[in-house]
Amino acid sequence: MKIVNFGSCNIDYVYKLHHIVAVGETEHSERRDVFPGGKGLNQSIAIARAGAKVYHAGCIGVDGELLLHTMQESGVDIGFVKQVKEPSGHAIIQVSEKGENSIFIHSGANGCLTEEFIDRVLEHFEKGDLLLLQNEINNIQYIVDKAYEKGMVTIINPSPIDENIEKIDFGKISYAVLNEIEGEYLSGCKEPAKIISGLRKKYPALRVVLTLGDKGCMYHDGEKLYFHPAYDVPVVDSTAAGDTFMGYFIAGLSKNTEAGENLRYSCAASGLAVSKKGAAPSIPYVDEVCGRIEALKTKENFGTNPEEELRKKIDLYIEENMQGASLSGLAGYLGYTSVYTGHIIKKITKKSFASYVQEKRCSLAAKLLRETDLPVCAVIHRIGYSNESFFREKFKELYGVTPLNYRKTIKTTGGEKQ
């Protein structure tokens, strides 16, 4: 199984500031550093430092010797990197004293990938090989289409998110690794469980990895759902955190690492990256991750409470099966017996499964009544009730009014009744 990364190569100009500059504001920079970067380059380096063989494909300018040297030094195969007349891409990065960053990029040579060049590169790869993409190069949809025809496994990190991502057929994508902002853009949802559910409803075959910053990450492939908390490390510069996670995750895929273990190492590598300055220079080697992972402590604000993890799994199951959610279905999803699952539901939610599902369905009904003009009967059937009288009764118990009066009240007040 080979890995090819069609990705960007940038020269990063990093400015250390007291805080990120606001609109109309001028601030003196404490210092400026120049680093090799670009999401593509960073992720190729992370894959190589994670111990996997990776081919980088892309374009650089005549000023790109630093970029080539950096990739070669880390063990990246640069045989598919093409030099063009355009200057190399570059990024302006602000880094605050708190380790927060703000970035803008100029494509430069990263926008020079031709269909002919793409075809020549893909001739060297075959069915089952891994293809990695981000959103800092041109002709992404063409690459996706050609890789899909060959039966390759395509993994996309849709960053930076913009309208170009909407041109991609995610039905041809195997994995999407994205953060909450990107997830909201693509799914229209804000809550992590709803982001994953929304994406998987649109693209049932898509495996989703959702990174949650200092809270950790979630993974769902339609059968298994995993959570992993972030590691508690001092934050110096978060610039390469996501790219490090991505690279280690891809390396894990190439080695057929079990999903939960893959998330563990990807989170640990990402944690080590934020404790150092720069993008590519901060990406750890696999021996460092292996040597320090046991000593790292996870943050206590996410994922360490087994009951909270179970609640998230229960909520995600109901989100994905709103119309046909059943106790036996949930039991199969969790891998427990129906009796034991019923006991868990009562312990965690203080309600029976039926009552908890009814609450979720009524909450969705209220949202549809507020945000759409669907007839009440259509809303009722949309959320999975065949007995309209029963639903109206349950809705009134929770909201104090009938569904129709609820809608009238919202439209009259212009507010959002909870």
N, C-alpha and C positions, 0 to 999 in steps of 0.2 A: 504493500500500500504506500503510494507516494503522496507527498503534500506539495501543492503549488499555491503560492500566494500572489495573486494579482493585486499589487498594492502600491501605495504612494511612498515616495522618498522625499523628505523635506529637510531643509536646514532650519533648525529652530533657534530663534533669537529669544532668549529668556531674560526677562527683566524682573528683578526682585524689588517689590514695593511694600509699603506699609499696608495698603489695602488695594483692592481692585478698583481701577479708575472708573468713576461714574460719568454719565453723559455731561459734557460741558466742563469737566473737571481736568485740571492739570496737576500732575504729581511728579516729583523728582524720583528717579529710580536710584536705589542704593547701589546696584551693580548690573552688568549685563554679561551673560554667558552665551556662547555659541555651541550648540550640540547637534549631532545628527538626529533626525526624527522623522515624523510622518507615521500615521497609524500603520501603514503597510510595513515599513521598515521595522518599526518597534515590534510588531507582532511576529515578523519573520525571525527577528533576533530572539524573542521570547521562546518561540518554538524550538530554535536551535539550542538555546541555553537550557531548555527543558529536556534536552537529550534526543530530539527527533530530527531527522533529515528533512530539510525544507528547501524548495526552489523558489527564489523570488523572481517575479516577472513584473516589469514596469519600465518607466523611462526616467532618465536623469539628464541634466544639462552638462555642459563642459565644465561647470563648477562643481561637479558631483563626486570628485575623488574621495572626499571625506566620507561620503555615504557608502561608496563601494568598499573602502577600507574597513569601515565599521562593521559592515555585514560579513565580509570575509573573515575578519578577526574573530567573529562569534561562531563561525562555521556555517553560514548561510551560503548556499550555492547561488552565485550571481550570473550564471550562464545565460539567463533569459532577461538580463537587464540591458536595455538599449539606450545608447547615448544619442540625444537629439540636439538641435540648434537652440531650442528654447532654454532659458535658465531653469535650474532645478526649482521645484516647489519650495516655498518657505512658509514659516509660521512665526507669528509674533505672540509670545506667551507672557502673560502677567502672572506672577506668583506672589501671593500675599504672605504676611508674617504667619498667618494661620495655616499656610499650606494650600489654600484654595487657589484655583487657577482660572484664567479667562484666556481664550485662544481665538485668533482668527488666522486664516490660511490663504495663500495664493497658490493656485494650481500649478502654474508654470508647466514644466515637462510632464507632470502627472496627467495633463489633459491631452497627451499626444499619442495615446494607444490607438492604433488603426486596426481594422478588422483583419487585415492581412497579417499583421504582427500577432494578433490573438490566435488566429488559426495556426500559425507556425508553432507557437508555444504549445497549444493543446494537442498537437500531433504527437507529442512525447508522453501523453497521459492517457489512461484508459479507464474502463468501468471499475468502480470501487475506489478509485483514487480520491483524495480529499482536495477540494478547491476552497480557498479562503478569499473572501472579498470584504472591502469596506466601502465607504462612499467618498473617497478622495481622488478617484480616477474617473475617466470617461468610459463610455461604451460598456457599462456594467451589464445592462440587459442582454447585450450581444454575448457577453461571456457566459452569463447564466444559461441562455438558450443553447449555446454550443456544448457546454458542459452537461446539460440535461440530456442532449442527444447522445452523448457518449456514455451516459449512465454514471457520471461522477457524483460524489457526495458533496454538495455545496453548502458551505457554512457562511453566513453573512453577519457582519457586525455593522448595522445600518447607521454608521456614525461618520461625519456629522449628519444629523437627520435634516432632510429638506425634501422638496417636491420631486427630486430625481428618484428618490426611493419608491415613489408611487408608480413609477414606470416598470418596476420589477414584478415579475410574476412569482409571488411567494409560493405558489403551488409547485414550483420547480426547485424550491429551497428545502434542504433537509434539516438544517439547524439555524435558528436565529438567536444570537447572543446580543442582548441589548439592555440598556438601562431604563429607568422609569420614565424619563422624558421621551425617549424613543418609543417605548412601549405605549405610552399614552397617545402619541402621534399616530401610531399604526392601528391601535385598537379602539381609540376613543374613550378609554377607561382610565381611571386614576389609581384605584386600589390594585395592589400587586396580583391578588388572586383573580380579579376581574380582567386585568391586562392579559394574563396567561389564558384565561378562559375565552376572552374575546378573540385572541389570535388563533387559538386552536379551533374555535367554531368556524372562522373564516378559512382556515387551512388545516384540516384534520390530521394530515400527515406531518405537520411541522413540529419539530421538537424545540421547545423554548427554554432558554436560560435567561433569567431576569436578574441583573445585578442591582443591588439595593444600597450601594455606597457603604456607609459604616454599619449598616444592618446585616450585610451578608448577601446571599443570593438564593434563588429558587430555580428548580429544574423540573420540567414536566414533559414526558414523552407520550402521553396518552394512557400509559399503564402505571408508570412510577412517578411519584412526586417526592422531591427531596428539598430540604432546606439546609443551609449551612450558614452559621453566623460569621461575621467578620472577626478578624483577629485584632486584639488590643495592642496596637503599636503606636509609637509617636509619629505624627504626620509632619514630614518636612516638605514634601512636594508630591502632590497627587497626580502629576501630569501623565505618568505611564501606568497608572494603576489598572485601568481597563484593558490596555494593550497587553500587559503582563498576564492578567487573568485569561484573556483570549488565547494567547500563545500557549500557555500551559494546558488550557482546556483542549486545544487542537492536538497538542502532543499526546495528551491522554487518550483522545479518540483514536489516534493512529496506533496506540498500543493496546486498544480494547480494554482500557481501564474501566472498572465498574463506576457508574455515574456518581454515586455518593463519594467515593474515594477521589474521583477526578475533581469534584467541587472542592474537596478538602485541600488538595495540593494547589489548585488554582487560587483559592482564597489566601492560602499561606504565602504563595509567591507574590500575589498582589499586595499583601500586607508588608512584606519585606521591601517591595519597590517604593512604597510611599515614604519609607523611612530614610530615603536617600534623595539627593538633588538630581535634576535632569530627567530626561526621558530614557533613551537607550542606555545610558550609563547606569541607571538605577535598576535595571532588570536583573534579577538574581540568576545564578547558575543552579542547576538541579541539585548539585551536591550541597550547596548552601541551604536550599529549601529542605532537603532530606535531613540535614544535620540540625536544623533549628525547629522543625515543625512540632516536635514533641514538647519543646519548651514554650512555644507560643500559647498564649491564653486567648480564648474567644471572648468577645464582648458579651456581657450578661443581658443586653437589651434585646436580643433577638435569638430565637432558635434554641435556647438552652432549656426552655420549659417544655417538657414533653406534652403537656396538656395543650399548650398554645400551638405546637406543631400539629397535633391531632385536629384541633379546631380549624386550622387553616386547610388541612386536607379535607375535612368534612365540608367546609364552605366551598372549596373549589369543586368538589364532586357535585354539590347542589347547583352551583353556577353552571356547570357543564351539562347537567341533566335536569334542568328546572321542570320540564314537563313530565318526565318519567322517573324522577328520583324515588327510590324505594329503599327500605331498610336492607333488603337482601342485596340490592345493587351496591349500596355503600359498604356492606360487609365484604363483598367480593373485592371491591376497590381497595379496602384497607387490609384485606387478608385475614379477617376474623370471622367468627360465627355470627349469625344474626342476633342471637341472644346477648353475646358479649358486646356487640356493636351497640345494641339498644342500651345496655348498661353504661357504656362510655358516653353516649349522647346525653343521658340524664346527668351523669357526673359533671360533664364539661359545660353543658348549656342550661342545666336545671330544668330542661323540658323533655318531653318525649320526642322521638324522631318526627312523628306526624305534626306535632305542634311547632317544632322548629322549622320544618319545611313550609308549613302554612305561613309562618312569620316571614320567611324569605320570599315566598310567592306574593304575599300581600305588599311587601316592600317594593318588589319589582312592579306590581300593578300600580302602586301609588306613583312611581316614577313615570310609567307609561301614561297615566292619567294627567300628570303634570306637563309632560314634554311632547305628547302626541295628540292627535285628534281622532285616534281610533275609537270606535264605538265601545261602550262598556262591555258588551257581549264578546267583542273581538279581543279585548284585553284579557277577559276571563279565560278564553280558550288559549290565548297565547301563552299564558303562564301555567297551563296544565290542568285546569278544572273543567270537568264535564257537567257538574252539578252547579248551576249558576246561583241557585238560592243558598246553597251551602257556602259558596265563596262570599256572597254579599253579607251573610251573617258573620263570618269570620273577619271580614274587612271592617265591619262596623264595630266589632269587639275591640279591634286594635286601634282604629282611627276615630271612633266615636260618631261617624257619619257614614251614610251609604256611599258607594263609589261615585255615583252621579253627583251627590251633594258635595263630595270632596272636590271634584273637578270644578264645580260651580264656585266653591269657596276660594279655590286657588285663583281662578280667573278674575273673581271679583276683587280680591285683596292684592293680586299681583305678587303674592308672597309664595313661600314654599312651606306648606304645612307638613310637619313631621309626625 
